[in-house]
Amino acid sequence: MDSELLNRFAAERDRYSLFTSSVENLIRRLCSDAGISVEIEARTKSVESLTEKVRRKNYGTLSDIPDLSGVRVIVQYTDDVERVCDILTTSLVIRDDDQHVFDAPDAFGYASRHLVVQLDDDRASLPEWGSVKDLQCEIQVRTILQHAWASISHSLDYKNETDVPRAIRRKLFQVAALIEVGDQLFEDFRTDLAEVRAEYSDQTGGGQWQQLPVDVESLRATWPMWDPAPVGHALAERGVHIADSDRAGAFAETDPEPQILSEIADMAASLRLRTIGALADFVNDADTLDGFLDRFGAGTSSAYSTDYLALLRLFDAIRERELDMPATVEASRHARSLVTDL
C-alpha cells in the first residue's frame, strides 16, 4: 500500500505544487489587502520526505495526509496571528484548527496556529482552481520570534521535552520564556505607539504642537503645517539653487519618507532644539537665519529637487561648520512663518 501511495503522489506532485503556489499567492493578496505585513514560506512535500512519513505511520489515501501542500505565514505581532487566521476562516474551509498554546510555566515548544484548509464551493467553482479544487493545505501562522524558536529547535532535532538533555533543559525553557515576553513587549510597543500618535495628533489639532518633543512621530504629525519655501528662497539668494523653491505648501502635499523625518530629528537634536516649537522658532527667526546663512557662505552651488532638502541642507551645513548653537531661539518680530496657524 505504501508503494502505491508513493507512486500516486509522485504522479500527482505537480498538481500539489500548483495548489501550494496558488494558496500562497491567495494568502499574500489577502494579507496585503488587510494591511498585514507578512513573510510567507511555501513548499510541496517531496517524495523522499513522504517516504519517511509513511514509514512512521500508515495512511490509507493521500487525502489522509494534510501537509502535502504547506504554507507558513510569519507575522510581526501576536495579534496578527489571530487576524490572519480570521481572514483564512472567512476565505477558505477550515478542516482542522490546532492551536499550539502553552499555559504551563515549564511547557516545551512554541505557540502557533496550524490550520488545514480546503477551497470553499465558490472558489472551487472558478476555472483557475478547477484542477486543484479537491486538495487540502496545511497553513502554519506564527510570529517572527516563534518562528526563530521553531527553526532552531528543529535544527537540534528536539521535538519533545524528554529529547533535551536534563543538564541543559532549563536553558531552553529560559529561551522559550524570553520569546514569549519578547512577543508581548512588541505587541505592547505597537499599542503604545498608536497611543502616542493619537496624543500627538490631538495636540496638533488643539494648537499645542509647539510643546511636542522633536521625534519622527511628532514631525509626521506636524508635517502638513510646515512650509520651508522661505528657507529655499534665502538659500537661493546666496547662490544655492533649490529646484522648485517657489512651490508653496510642498509639505502639505507630501507624505514624507521615514528617513527624511529621521534626518530632521537627528539634526534638530544636534542643534539642541528639543521641541517642535523651538525648531519652528529656529527656522522662523529671520535675523538668526540670515546670520547662519551668512556664515554658511555665499556662492555655494548645489541643486535639490524639493523644498525640504533646503531645510535639511541648511541644518547639515550648520552642523558641519560646528557653529555655536543656543539651546533655544526666540522667534523675532522679523519671523517669516514656516508653520501655519491652524
N, C-alpha and C positions, 0 to 999 in steps of 0.2 A: 504493500500500500504506500509506503514511504517513497519508493522509486516512482510510482505512478503520480503521486502528488508533486514530486520534484520535477518530473518531466512536464506535467501540465503547467507548472509555474514558469518553467524555462520557455515554454511555447507562448505564454501569455505575458511575459515580463514587460514587453514593450507597451502593452496596454496599461499595465500598472504604472509604468513610468509616465505615460501621458496623463493618467489620473493624478499622480503626485504633482506634476508640474502645473496642472490646471487648478488643483486645490491651493497650491502655493500662491499662484497669481490671484486667485479669488480672495484669499485672506489678506494678501498685500494690499489689494484695492480696497477692501472693506475697512481695514485699519487706517489707511490713508484718508478715506472719506470721513472717518470718525476722528481724525486728528490725533491718532495714537502712534507714537514713534516705536517702531519695532525692527528687530532683526529676525530674519527667517532663514531657517535651515531646512532643507528637504532632501529626502533620499528614498529610493526604492530598494527594498531588501535584495541582496544578491542571492544567487542560487547557493553559493557556498555558505552564506550565513543561515539561510533557511535549512540547509542540510544539517547544520549543528543544532538548530532549534528543534527539528522533528526527531532528532536522536534523543533529546531530553524529554519530549512529550509527544504523545500520539495525537494526531489531528486527522479528522475524517475527510474534510474538504478544505479548499483554500479559503472559503468564507469563514472557517473557524479560526483563522489567523488574522487578528485585527491590524497588525502593524506591517503588512507587506508594503503598504504606502505609509510614509511617515513624514509629518511636518512638525517642526519645532518653532514656536513663536517666543521670542525673547523680548521682554518689555523692560522699561526702566523702573517702574514703580509697582508696588504690590497691588494698589488699587486698579492698575491697568490689567492685571491678570483677570480680575473679575469682569472688567469692561470687555476685554477680548472674548471671554467665554460667553458673555451675554450676546455679543454680536454673532458668534458661531451658533448659539442656540436659536436665534431668530432667522438664521440664513441656511441652516442645514438641519438634518435629522440627527439627534444625539442618540446613539445606541447604547453608549456607556459613558459615565462620568465618574472618574476615580479621582477624588480629592486627596492628595498626599498632604495631610495636615498633621503635625505632631504636637500634641499638647503636653506630653510628659517632659520634664526638665532634662531627662537623660535619653531622650528619643534619638535614634540614629537615622540619619537621612536628611532629606531636603524637602521643603514644601513646594508643591507644584500641582497643576491640574492636567490630567490625562483624559482626553475625550476620544471616543471612537464615533466617527460621523459617516453619514451617507447623504446622498443628494435627496432633497425633497422632490415631490412629484412635479412641481412647476419647473424646477431647474433641470430635472432629469428629462423633461419633455423637449428641451432645447436641442437643436441639431448638434451644437458643438460638444454637448455632453453625452450624446447618444451612445457612443461606443464604450463608455465607462460608467454608465448610469447604475450598474449593479454592484460596483466596487465600494469598499469602505477604506477609511484612512484613520490612523491614529494621530491625534494632534496633541502635542505637549505645549503647555503655556507656563512660563516661569520668568522670574526676574533675572537680570544680569548676574546678580550675586548668587542666586540659586543655581544658575547655570554654571558658574565658576565652581561651586561645590560639586555639582554632578559630574562635571568634566574631570576634575582632579581625582575624586573618589573612584570614578570609572577607570581612570588610568592606573589606579592602585589595585583594581580588582576587588574592592571591598563592597560587597552587596549588603551585608548584614553586620550587626554589631559584633557577633561572635567571630567574624572573619578577621577582626583587628586584634593584633597582639595586646594583651591586657596592659602591658607596661606603657603603651603609647595611646591607649584608647581615650584617656582623658583629653589628650591634645585635640583629637578630632571632635570631641564634644565641645571644647572651647571654640574651635573654628566654626562649628555649626551655630553656636550661640552668637558669635560675632556677626555672622552673616545675617541672622535674624534681626539683631539690633541694627546693623547697617541698613537693611531694607526699611526698618521702621523710621530710622533717622532721615533717610532720603525722602520718605513719604511726609514726615513732619516738615522737612525743609520746603518741599513743594507747597504745603499748606501755608507755612509762614510767609513764603514769598508772595503767594496770592494775597495774603492779608496786607503785606507791606505795599504792594502795588495798589490795592484798593485804598489804603490810607493816603498814599501819595496822590492818587487821583482826586480824593476828596479835598485834600489840602490845596491842590492846584485849582480845582473848581471853586473853592472857597476863598481864593485870593491870598492864600497863605504860603504860596510857593517859595517866598524868599527864605523861609526858615528851613526848608528841606536840606538835608545834608547832600553833598555832591557825591553821587554814585551813578552807576549805569541806569538804575531804575528811576531815580529822580530826574535824570537827564531825559530819559524816554518819556516820562510823564509831562515834562515841561517843553519838550521838543517843538510842538506846534507853535509855541509862543515866541520862539527865537527867530530873529531876522538879522543875520550877520552882514547884510549888504553894506552898511556903513563902514565896517572893517575893510570890506573889499574895496570900497571907494578910497579909503585912507591909504591902503597899500598901493592901489593903482596910482595915486598921486605921487607916490615916492618911487615909481619905476617898477613896481612888482605887478605884473599883468595877471589879472584874475578873469578868466573867461566867464562871461555871463554875469559879471558882478552887479549889473543893473537889475537883475531879476529879483524883484521884491518877493518876500514871503516864501523863499525857497524851502525853508524848513517846514512850513505848514503843509507842503505837498509831498514831503519825502518821509518814507519810513526808514529811519537810519539803521545801518548795519551795526550789530553789537560791537564790532571792532572800532567803529567810529566813536561810539559812546565811551568805550573803554579808554581810547586815547585822550578824549577830552577830560574824563575823570582823572586819569593819571597826571595830565598836565596841570589841572587845577590843584591837585594835591601837591605837586612840586612847587606851585606858586603860593601854597598855604591858603588857598581860597576854599574854605570848608563848607560853605553853604551856597545854594543856588543864588541867593541874593547877593552875596559877596562876589560871586563870579559875574553876575549881571552888572554889578556896580563897577567892577574892574573894566569890563569891556565898554561900559556906558560912559565912563569918565573921559571926556574929550581931552582935557589937559594931560591926564595921565597917559592916555592912549597916544597922543601926539608925542609926548616925551619918550615913550618906549619906542615908537616908530622912528623918531629921530636917532636914537641910539642904535636902533636896528640898522639904519643906514639907507640912504637913497641910492638909486641906481642898481639895486639888486634886480635881477631878471629871472622870473620863474613863471610857469603857466600852470593854472589849476582849473579844473573843469567845473567845480561848483563852489558856491559861497562858503560852505562850511570849511572847505580846505583853507580858505583865507584865515579863518579863525584858528584852525589847527596850526597853520604855518606861523602865525603871529606868536602863539603860545610856545611853539617849538623854538622859534628864533630867540625868544626871551630866555628860555631855559638854557639853550646852547650858549648864549652870551653870558650866562651866570650873573644876570643883573640882580641887584639887591631888591627884594620884594617886601612890601609891607604885609602885615598879617591880614589886613582888610583895606579896602579902598572905598572912601566915601564917594557917592555919586555927586558930581559937581553940578552947578547951575548950568554948565555948558553941555550936560549929558545929552547924547543922542540915543533915543530909545532903541535897544535891541530886544527888549522883552515888552511885548504889547500888553496894555491893560485889558483885563477881562471885562 
